[in-house]
Amino acid sequence: MIGLLIAASVASSNPGWAKFSKMAFGMGPTVTIGFFYEKGTKRAVHWFRLQEDVNIQKDKARTLWADVRTCPAARKSIDALAKVSVQLPTPPDTMPRMITIDEGAYTFENWLVFSPGGETLSVSVRRGTPLANWIDSTLTTLKPCWSETAPEQ
């Protein structure tokens, strides 16, 4: 019976299709986004897995879950991600000179399939950029949705 329960929920080791984090002083949670097709309907069910930073609370780090079936904010976050613009590389001499104080780094990784084995697109941005705003908004709107129970497939 326990084996069936484990097989029916999303595995903690599932790599998902994207991952993002918001780090301050090198510490912070990592959120993985993945999906599965719901049995019977073949509808894509996107899920979020938050893994607390083990550097801060090694003995208390938890894994929390949210999915589009139980949290409408999760669907809105997935839809909003498709609209986030990421600036393309620009030669340094064409950009205004700015002084940047490190207030934390935001990272986003997306697994792409251009060839066998796939590729990874990694983006690191600072606060105030469209991607950082999406990460902040997603972390805030998913806060009431987090559960210690993985979504059932």
C-alpha angles and dihedrals in degrees: 000000000000089000090057092050091051092048092048096056130066111273118242087228093056104124094211121201100276141019133197138179142183111213130191116187089349095304134100145102125294121219122202122199120206141148144209133192112256112240114252096012101048086217115153111248111197118204136189123214117196116199114193118228108269090200089071102038109014094171095039104041110133137193114226130188140205130173140185094253095060101027122048089193089065091060090047091052092051091049092046092051090064089060098049113114120213118199116244120233112285128193109255094236091062096056127082115255112251136175111231125199112200105247095162136301130254120205133189127185125188124187110225130190111220096133140004107302093024132234135257124230110204123190128183118191141168131238117291097034120118092252093048089048090052091050092049092047093047093049090049098045094045093050095095091044101058115118133175089227118090115229117265116243 
